Amino acid sequence: MASLGERRGPYSLDVIKVRHRGVTVNTIVNSPVFDNLIRNMKFVYDYEVAYIPEQVKHRPDLISNDFYGSPKNWWLLMLVNNIPDPFEGFKTKERIVIPKIK
């Protein structure tokens, strides 16, 4: 996936820079906005249930595009479904929840 930059996609929330294995990376994990989002996840969103069809298996970006009209919310689908790696989740016929966002 192409770099989203600091002010697009997940980084539009609250980006922080951290060093990991000798490399500086941008992340939202452990930022105040991200931590607040996680704490309030059950109260912030209404959810829709979906089942993964064959043509979008292992592709949270395509699922995001189908539901939100943009692939930029792929990270939210992984977060709310507790999927750390898209190749371990988003399998054909798997049940996932889709947060309704405005």
C-alpha positions as CSV (number, residue, x, y, z in Angstrom):
1,M,0.0,0.0,0.0
2,A,1.3,3.4,-0.8
3,S,2.4,5.7,1.9
4,L,-0.6,7.8,3.2
5,G,1.5,10.6,4.6
6,E,1.1,12.3,8.0
7,R,-2.3,14.0,7.4
8,R,-4.2,11.4,5.4
9,G,-6.0,8.1,6.4
10,P,-5.2,6.8,9.9
11,Y,-2.5,9.5,10.4
12,S,-5.1,12.2,10.3
13,L,-6.1,11.3,13.8
14,D,-2.9,12.1,15.8
15,V,0.4,11.0,14.5
16,I,3.4,10.4,16.7
17,K,6.9,9.4,15.6
18,V,8.6,6.5,17.3
19,R,11.8,4.5,16.7
20,H,11.4,0.8,16.0
21,R,14.4,-1.4,15.1
22,G,16.5,1.6,14.2
23,V,13.9,3.2,12.0
24,T,11.7,6.2,12.7
25,V,8.0,5.5,11.9
26,N,4.8,7.4,12.1
27,T,2.0,5.8,14.1
28,I,-1.2,6.6,15.9
29,V,-0.8,3.7,18.3
30,N,-0.4,4.9,21.9
31,S,-1.3,8.5,21.0
32,P,-3.9,10.2,23.2
33,V,-6.5,10.3,20.4
34,F,-6.0,6.6,19.5
35,D,-6.2,5.6,23.2
36,N,-9.4,7.6,23.6
37,L,-10.8,6.0,20.5
38,I,-10.1,2.5,21.8
39,R,-11.5,3.2,25.3
40,N,-14.8,4.5,23.8
41,M,-15.1,2.2,20.8
42,K,-18.3,0.5,22.1
43,F,-20.0,3.8,22.6
44,V,-18.8,5.8,19.5
45,Y,-20.0,3.6,16.7
46,D,-23.1,1.7,15.6
47,Y,-22.1,-1.5,13.8
48,E,-23.2,-3.5,10.8
49,V,-22.4,-7.2,10.4
50,A,-21.0,-8.4,7.1
51,Y,-19.6,-11.7,5.7
52,I,-16.5,-11.7,3.6
53,P,-17.1,-12.7,-0.1
54,E,-14.4,-14.5,-2.0
55,Q,-13.5,-11.5,-4.2
56,V,-12.3,-9.3,-1.2
57,K,-10.8,-11.9,1.1
58,H,-7.6,-10.7,2.9
59,R,-8.3,-7.1,1.6
60,P,-9.5,-4.7,4.3
61,D,-8.8,-1.9,1.8
62,L,-11.3,-3.2,-0.7
63,I,-13.9,-3.9,2.1
64,S,-13.4,-0.3,3.3
65,N,-13.9,0.9,-0.3
66,D,-17.2,-1.1,-0.6
67,F,-18.6,0.3,2.7
68,Y,-17.2,3.7,2.9
69,G,-16.4,4.7,-0.7
70,S,-12.7,4.9,0.1
71,P,-9.9,2.4,1.1
72,K,-8.6,4.8,3.7
73,N,-10.5,3.2,6.7
74,W,-8.9,-0.3,6.3
75,W,-7.2,0.2,9.6
76,L,-10.5,0.7,11.4
77,L,-11.8,-2.6,10.1
78,M,-8.7,-4.3,11.4
79,L,-9.0,-2.6,14.7
80,V,-12.6,-3.3,15.5
81,N,-12.4,-6.9,14.4
82,N,-9.1,-7.4,16.3
83,I,-7.2,-8.6,13.2
84,P,-3.5,-7.8,13.4
85,D,-2.7,-9.2,10.0
86,P,-5.1,-9.2,7.0
87,F,-3.8,-12.6,5.9
88,E,-4.9,-14.1,9.2
89,G,-8.3,-12.5,9.0
90,F,-10.8,-11.4,6.5
91,K,-11.2,-14.9,5.2
92,T,-14.0,-16.0,2.9
93,K,-17.4,-16.3,4.7
94,E,-15.9,-14.9,7.9
95,R,-18.2,-12.6,10.0
96,I,-16.9,-9.1,10.7
97,V,-18.4,-6.0,12.1
98,I,-18.4,-2.7,10.1
99,P,-18.5,0.5,12.2
100,K,-21.0,3.0,10.8
101,I,-19.1,6.3,10.5
102,K,-20.3,9.7,9.4
